[in-house]
């Protein structure tokens, strides 16, 4: 079988912990290989996360992380806050432009699957951008409930499954582990 090199579409999904962490591990590996990486965070925004400081230590020319949300969004019976929807749409337009520009070798769309499953963003424009991305640009999409349209077109889909979590014992989120 001939070897083929191409930009991969990768999805980290499922109810377990570790989707963003897996994407950051890939980002770290990519930077080590001299690739330029951009992570656009669709929901995160108001809290301080350790990965932001780590990215600054590497330098924006290697790994750039942009939190473009407000933090947690309301879901369920209520419709999402229009401001959250506006911010997701703005983040998508920015991310789409960066993917199509080819400026980055790897673009991570952190928590985009949540934005889609919460009906804040339609999956069709995302699929269209992925179909039209430059050949050697890799894209990782994270978040629970990845849309079937996107999982079908992905080259790699990993589903994180929770077996055990410290929260079940009343242990709170730990600095350096969850944030």
N, C-alpha and C positions, 0 to 999 in steps of 0.2 A: 504494500500500500504506500503510495507516495506521501511524503511529509508535506503538510500544508501549514502555513503560518497565516494567522488572521487575528484580527481583534475579536475577542470573545465577548459574548453577552452572558453574564453570570448573575444568578439570583440566589440570595440567602434569605430564606423564608422559614415559616413554621412558628409554633408557639413557644419554643425554647429560647433560652438566653444565648447570645453570642453572634447575632447576625452582623451588627455593626463591628464588633470586635474581629470577626473573620475578615470583613472588608478592610479594616485597618491593618490586619496582618498582611494581606495581599498588598496594600499600599506601601507598607514598610519594605516588603520584599521588592516591589517595583522600584522604589527610590534607591534601594541598594544596587539595582541593575542599571541605574542611570536614567530611569524613566521619570517623566513629570506627571504628578498626580493631583487631581482636584476632587475634593469631596464637597458636595452640596447637600446640606442637611435640611430636609423639607419641614420637619416638625420642631426639632431642637432649635433653641434660640435664646432663651432667657436665663438658663443656668450656666454655670462654669463647668466645663468638662475637661478632664486631664488631657485628652487628645489634642485640645486646642494649644496647650502649652508645648506639648511634644512636637507638634507640627511647626510651631514658631522656632523651636530649637533646631529643627532640620533646615528651616528657611523656606519661605514662601515659594522660592524658585523650584523647590523639589516637591513639597507637599503643602497644598493650600486647602484649608478647611473653612467653609463658609456656612455658619448657622443662619438660616434664612426664615425661621419660624419664630413663634412666640413661646414655645415650650409645649406643654400638653394641650390637646384640643378636646373639646366636648364632643362626645359621640353618643349614639343610641337613638332615642326617640326624637331628640332635638336635631335640627339641622345644624351643621357646623357654623360657627360665627362667620359672617361675611368677611371680616378682616382676616381670619385665618385662611379662608378660600382665596382671597386676594393675594396673600403672601405666598401661598402654594403656587398660584398661577405665575406670579412674578419669579419665584424660584425656578419653575419649570422653563419659562422663557429664557432665563439666564443659562440654565444647565443645557438646554437644547442648543443654544448658540455656541456654547463652549464645546459640546460634543461635535457638532458639525464643523467647527473651526479647525479641528485637528491640533490645537495648541497643546493639548494634554494627551499623553499616551494612555492614561487610565482616568476615567471619570466615574466616581462613586455617587450614586443617587440614593443617599441615606434616608431611609424611611419613606421612600416614594410609594412603596406598596401600601402603606397606611393611608397616604393621601388619596390613592386610587380607591381603596376599599371603603374609605369614608365618603366617597363620591365628591371629593374636592378637586379631582382631576380625572379626566377621561383617559382610559388606557390607549385609545386609538392614536392620538398624537404622539404618545411615547413610543408605541410600536413603529409608527411611521419614521420617527427620528432615528430609531435603532436600525431600521432597514436602510436608511440613507447615510449613516455615519461613515466617516472615512474608514477604509478597509482595516487599518492597523490600530484603530482606537478600541481599547477594551472598555466595557461598561459593566459596573456592578450595581444591581438594584437590591436594596434591603427592605425588610419589614415583613410583618405577618401577612397572610392572605394574598400572596402574589396572584395577580390576575391570570386566568388560563391563557389569554391571548399572548401574554408576555412569557409565561412558562413554556408555551409551545415553541416560540421562536428562540428561546435561550439555548446556549450551547452547554451550560452547566447549571443545574438547579440543585441546591442543597437545602434540605429541610431540617431545621434544628428542632429537636424534640426534648421537652423537659422530662427528665427522669426523677430529679430531686432538686430542690431549691432551698437555700437557707431561709428565705422568707417564710416558708412553711413552719419553721421553728421559731418564728418571731425575730429573726436576725435581720436588721435593717441593711439597706444598701451600704456597701463599704467603699470608702474613698480609694481610688486606684483600681478598683475591680468593676464597679458599676458606673462610675463617673470619674 
